[in-house]
Amino acid sequence: MADDLFKALADPTRRTIIDELAEKSGQTLFEICSRLSMKHRLGISRQAVSQHLAVLEAAGLVETRREGRYKFHDLNTAPLRRITERWLTPGTPEPEESPP
């Protein structure tokens, strides 16, 4: 599961899609494509966006739901929480940054 999550997060386009879903969850493929094109100037096909969404869904970061003929994509942050809980122990102080 963690491998799929890190693979999904490794691609900058998928991270941009996650950012868009974090800003506005429940978007259709058309809405996501429009936002990527207009806001981020990404010239990416609907098929490519659909493939990126499939990778995100396989990693558990995106959940889909159908309402009539529309398919909505929602962000699921639970896998990210599991990763942070795995390595960040509560009550442990943050390490200090050493000067360069």
Buried (B, 14 or more C-beta within 10 A) or exposed (E): EEEBBEEBBEEEBBBBBBEBBEEEBEBEBEBBBEBBEEEBEBEBEEEBBEBBBEBBBBBBBBBEEEEEEEBBBEBBEEBBEEBEEEEEEEEEEEEEEEEE
